[in-house]
Every structure is written in structure tokens, then in C-alpha cells.
Amino acid sequence: MEHTYQYAWVIPLLPLPVIMSMGFGLFLIPTATKNLRRIWAFPSILLLSIAMVFSVHLSIQQINGSSIYQYLWSWAINNDFSLEFGYLIDPLTSIMLILITTVGILVLIYSDDYMSHDEGYLRFFVYISFFNTSMLGLVTSSNLIQIYFFWELIGMCSYLLIGFWFTRPIAASACQKAFVTNRVGDFGLLLGILGFFWITGSLEFRDLFKIANNWIPNNGINSLLTTLCAFLLFLGAVAKSAQFPLHVWLPDAMEGPTPISALIHAATMVAAGIFLLARLLPLFISLPLIMSLISLVGTITLFLGATLALAQRDIKRSLAYSTMSQLGYMMLALGIGSYQAALFHLITHAYSKALLFLGSGSIIHSMEPLVGYSPDKSQNMVLMGGLRKYIPITRTTFLCGTLSLCGIPPLACFWSKDEILSNSWLYSPFFGIIASFTAGLTAFYMFRIYLLTFDGYLRVHFQNYSSTKEGSLYSISLWGKGISKGVNRDFVLSTTKSGVSFFSQNIPKIPRNTRNQKGSFSAPFGAKNTFVYPHETGNTMLYPLLILLLFTLFIGSIGIHFDNGVKDNGISELTILSRWLTPSINFFQESSNSSINSYEFITNAISSVSLAILGLFIAYIFYGSAYYFFQNLNFQNSLVKIKKNPKKNFLDEVKKKIYSWSYNRGYMDVFYTRVFILGIRRLAELTHFFDKGVIDGITNGVGLAGFCIGEEIKYVGGGRISSYLFFFLCYVSLFLFFIPWR
């Protein structure tokens, strides 16, 4: 057993040979390397698969009750200071290793086909493999300085991947925004690490936990200083896991390729913040103020993310806000001490969200032949609809991922979210109300995404394309604005003054025989291609979706309370996940929270599922096929009466306010732009004026004064006796004038 642990350091290093080979190949023999570029995907997937097998083996040993293993070696020694590097294998590490490697392998397989047309194919695989390596190094780190080293590597890789298509100004701006926002948290993390090093003289976890167990309860250390340093550590997790108020980078990160979005939101970057809090929870739990702050930030984030996802039109951006909300659930669980529930939701959400993001990539891939290769169109749900008949496999997998995130049993996220909701109610009714209400919102906006994408009719229609007169795109706005470019007038049935409304009876229908029509459209580089309707992607992209579907269906079983025996008090035994995490959670005895009465479990499940079903029903009323059913009925007279009702106008105003709040991202970007960006610019202008007008003004004024005095003095020494007598009389007069005042 110990012999196996001794080679665990190999896991983060396994992808490095392929990364170095591709890098040197692109530098030394670029032509040959690019010609053989598809071959490089195989060794990348193979080596990460070996790392996965190794991780599974270590996890099995952890489940069987093996102890925590840590190996260290000295990096630098100076007097009493010793900087050590090493690796730590415990249940938390083993969980994260399996999560990173499994999702990473599936994303690599998916990317081979998704990025096959891109000129930066090899560069993409170099970045993504290094991304996986950095995350594997982070979760196996044995001290804070090692975590910070890999923390920064993750930030660098995310910057490169979000701005992968750097020739697009939006992508270049998005990667800069993510980089700058994360620097705020990273600076706080660095200050926190240095603060705890100043307190303890060490960077090892065991010394930090010694503070939590001995010094803080016995008042052996300044609690205010410890709380401040802990807050700075928490600030790093806030930025990396996109928590309020440093969440603004996450939706813009969708400008990167879709496989990167899946990896960032499932197993790497945003999971790093949750991992850091879980690793340092023995320290945080001894500081009640920090725990309250963690739970409060998590509650605000989960509610804010859900509200901002309500009106988004970009499918990836909607899923990004969904990730933000679910990370808020994990943060809330950690803040209330529900360690197991937080990690359980991290696992279930990772596989479900990877399934949804890769499914969205398949949707975008199928839409590109219709609307072009612009993300503004191919990712716009306004232009989708009716895709269930064209991409049935993607539709099935996407539906399962949607229902899982909504909390519908027996899918994965139901088990973890239900546990967080029940623990939230036990901890505080306020947190329970917000978390439960957000669960209903989650079901609403997730089912909205599904219905707008797959239900109804295809809302993009192509006629014969003409590059001079008429375009080929017609889109329908969900909120009363019609967008048309050169649309055939026979196709548009009716419009209103403000455009075409999705909620009005004047919405144009696309005939069912649209699939049989053909035309032409403008492809990149000016080529003319035959009109292609949405079609299913290739097997290389479908196989990862099907595997993730299996995870989404069955991974929740590790949190099911199996009837392995009943204690005297009628409480069931711990779950598989509880046994797995037992060595990591002994420090705050969560076993009482992990055990649950069967009646209590059923009661909590009924309430949470009822909220989810209510959200699904409301979403179906607004966006489902029921709209098309009611559209054919004669409600014209009743609609006129409703319009005259002042209450209806009030509700419309409320709906507009909610939509404006959600669509404009809660005006957080506007606030940051005006307060920070414009504020810093004005401060810089003021500083520039002070430097030029005051600092340089004083210096230049002294020189000018000396010049003027010199100019005047040179006339005094002109050699004329009359001038000397004149100045002498002036000085004597001044002297005589001031004598009486003394």
C-alpha cells in the first residue's frame, strides 16, 4: 500500500511529456508537427487515462480505510526556515483526482473533433493539457505555497484558453477581464499565506490546523489577526470560484472554445476555490465570523446567479450563471459546516455541468451551418427551437443534464442538492428559504434553456441567399423586438409596431416542411455551400456525452443512504461518500449530519422535488408547447380586456424590470465600469494634474523665480552711481518704515 503511495507524485507529471513534445515540435519543426497534429491527441488522452487509473486505485485504498499519506522533501533551507514541497493523498485529494481526470479525458476526446477545423488545434491541446496538469498539482499540494504556485498556473492557463481566439476583440477583452478580476483574489490569497507564515513560521497544513485546535480556543493568538488572514485566504476562493462580488468574469469566459467552458465549469478553475475552502475548513471552522461570511456570500451568490440566468439569450452564458449559482450552494454548505454535502454537490454538479456544456457545443456545432460561425448567432437561443427532431441524442443527454440540475430524482444533483437544502433549513430558516426558492428558480431557467433550444419550431429560416440585396436570417425576440435582415415578405405573416413578440399572437410560424427546403448561404472566406439543416454531431463528440450521461444517472448513488444496518436510535448508517470522507471530516464530527432518518429524508425530498416541478411547470407555460396550443385558440377578446386592466400594466412593468435586471447582469458591470474603471481613470487624471500643476509647478516656479530675480539683479550692478543711490534710498526708506512697528 505504501509502495503505491510513493509514486503518487507521478500523477500531475504524466501529461507533461506530451506538452513538451508538442511545444518543441511547434518551435523546431512547425510544418511537420502541424501536418501530424491529429496524432498528438492520442498520447494526451492516453497519459491522462493512466493518471485516472492511478487515481482510482488510490481512491479504492482510501475507501478501504487507508490512512492519510504525505511525502515531503526540502526545497530550500536557511537557518530555521525550511521550504518543503511534496504531495498529500487523502480522501479529498482522491475525490478531486478522479473528478479532474475523468472529465479531462472526456473533454480531450470531445475536443479532438470539435477543434479539428481550427488552425490552433495543437496550441489548444498544449493549453488544455497544461491546464489539467496544473489542477492535478493543486489538489495534491501539501502546503500553502505549493497551492499558490499551481493556483497561479491555473490562472495563466485560463487566461490563454479564454482568449484562445485572441484575434476577436471580445475574446481578448474577456481573458483580460478574467485575469484582472482573479488578480484581486490572488493578491488577497498571497497576503493571507504570508500572514499565516508570519503567525506560525510555517506553510504546512498541520501547523495551520494546530492553530485551529489549540491556539485559538485557548486565546494563544490574536483572533483579529487570524480572522483577517483567514478572510484574505477566503478572498482568493471568492475570485476563483466566481462568488459575489468577484463573479463578473465568469459569463465573459464563455468567449473561449466550448470544451474549455466545460472544463472550467466542471473540474478545474471554479472547482479550485471550493477545494481550497474544503482543504482549509479545519481552520475556518474555528473562526465563527469567517464561517458566517462564507455562508452569507454563498447565499447571495446562489440567488444572484439564478436571477441573472433568467433572461440570458446566449446558451453558454445561461449555463455560466447556472454554474455560479451552484457554486453558491457549495459555498453555503461549507459555511454551515456541511463538508460532505458540499463535496457531494461538487461531484454531481461537475458531471452534470460537463454534460450540459458539451451538449451546448454539439448544439452550436449543428447551428453553425445555418447562421454562420459567429457566436452571437450560433449560441443565441432566440434563433434555435425545434432541434429535438434534428439532434435527438444531444437532446436526450441535454434533457437528463437539465433535469439533474433541476433536482429531479433519481438523477445525480437531486441527492446532493436535497442534502444541502435540508442542512440549510437546520442551520438557519433564512438560508433555507433562499436556497429553496433558488431551487425553484433553477428548475425554471434550466427548463427554459431546454425549451427554447429543443421545443417548438426552428426560429431561423433561410431563403435564397443574395449577397447584394437580401439576407437569409430571421430571428424572433423573446421580449418584443423583432430582428429581420432581408426576409422574404411571404414568410413574415404579421408584425407589430414594436417588432415581433414571442408572447403575442402575431408570431410568425415556420412551416413544418421547412426541412425539405434548400437554399444557399455564405460560408467563411466567401465560399458558397449547400444549405444544411441542424444535424447530429460525429461519434467522437457523442461518445463523451453518453459517458457523462451514465455519470449523471448513477453518480448520485454514492450519496444514497443504503440500509446497511440501523442504529439504536433509528438512524441509518453512513453513505459510501461518508465512509470515503471520514478521515477528512473527523475534525468537526459531521457524522451526525450525515446520518438521516428515512421519514425525514422523504419529507425533505418531497418538498424539494415539488419546488423543482413547480419551476418546470412555470417554464413550460411561458416557453413550452402549451404556448403554441393556446396560440391557436381564440383569445383575442380576452386579451383586449386584459390590456385595459391597470393591474396587467403593473405586472408588465414588473416583468420588464426583472428582465432588465437579469439581461443586464444586475448592472454589476456598469457599476464596476463607473466606479472602478472610470474612477481610476479620473484619479489618474487628477494625479497627473497634481504632478504637473503642483509638483512640477513648484519646481518650475522656483527656477522661474530665480531667473526673474537674476534678471532684476543684473540691472542693479550696471555701474551707474545714480542707480546705486536710488536703491540705497529705497532700502533706507523701508528700514525707517518698519522701525516704528517694532
HELIX and SHEET records of a PDB file:
HELIX    1   1 GLU A    2  TYR A    5  1                                   4    
HELIX    2   2 VAL A   10  LEU A   13  1                                   4    
HELIX    3   3 LEU A   16  LEU A   28  1                                  13    
HELIX    4   4 PRO A   30  ASN A   35  1                                   6    
HELIX    5   5 ARG A   37  TRP A   40  5                                   4    
HELIX    6   6 ALA A   41  ILE A   63  1                                  23    
HELIX    7   7 PRO A   91  TYR A  114  1                                  24    
HELIX    8   8 TYR A  121  VAL A  139  1                                  19    
HELIX    9   9 LEU A  144  ILE A  162  1                                  19    
HELIX   10  10 PRO A  169  THR A  200  1                                  32    
HELIX   11  11 PHE A  205  LYS A  210  1                                   6    
HELIX   12  12 ILE A  211  TRP A  215  3                                   5    
HELIX   13  13 SER A  223  LYS A  240  1                                  18    
HELIX   14  14 TRP A  249  ASP A  252  1                                   4    
HELIX   15  15 ALA A  253  GLU A  255  5                                   3    
HELIX   16  16 THR A  258  ALA A  266  1                                   9    
HELIX   17  17 MET A  269  ARG A  279  1                                  11    
HELIX   18  18 LEU A  281  PHE A  284  1                                   4    
HELIX   19  19 PRO A  288  LEU A  308  1                                  21    
HELIX   20  20 ILE A  315  GLY A  335  1                                  21    
HELIX   21  21 TYR A  339  VAL A  371  1                                  33    
HELIX   22  22 PRO A  375  SER A  378  1                                   4    
HELIX   23  23 MET A  381  LEU A  383  5                                   3    
HELIX   24  24 LEU A  387  LYS A  389  5                                   3    
HELIX   25  25 PRO A  392  CYS A  406  1                                  15    
HELIX   26  26 ALA A  412  TYR A  427  1                                  16    
HELIX   27  27 PRO A  429  PHE A  454  1                                  26    
HELIX   28  28 ARG A  512  ASN A  516  5                                   5    
HELIX   29  29 PRO A  524  GLY A  526  5                                   3    
HELIX   30  30 ASN A  539  PHE A  554  1                                  16    
HELIX   31  31 ILE A  555  GLY A  559  5                                   5    
HELIX   32  32 ILE A  576  ILE A  585  1                                  10    
HELIX   33  33 ASN A  586  PHE A  588  5                                   3    
HELIX   34  34 SER A  591  SER A  594  1                                   4    
HELIX   35  35 SER A  598  TYR A  623  1                                  26    
HELIX   36  36 SER A  625  GLN A  631  1                                   7    
HELIX   37  37 GLN A  636  LYS A  644  1                                   9    
HELIX   38  38 PRO A  646  TYR A  663  1                                  18    
HELIX   39  39 ARG A  665  TYR A  667  5                                   3    
HELIX   40  40 MET A  668  TYR A  672  1                                   5    
HELIX   41  41 THR A  673  ILE A  677  3                                   5    
HELIX   42  42 LEU A  678  PHE A  690  1                                  13    
HELIX   43  43 ASP A  691  ILE A  695  3                                   5    
HELIX   44  44 ASP A  696  VAL A  716  1                                  21    
HELIX   45  45 ILE A  721  PHE A  738  1                                  18    
SHEET    1   A 2 TYR A  69  ASN A  78  0                                        
SHEET    2   A 2 PHE A  81  ILE A  89 -1                                        
SHEET    1   B 2 LEU A 473  ILE A 476  0                                        
SHEET    2   B 2 GLY A 482  LYS A 485 -1                                        
SHEET    1   C 2 SER A 520  SER A 522  0                                        
SHEET    2   C 2 LYS A 528  THR A 530 -1                                        
END                                                                             
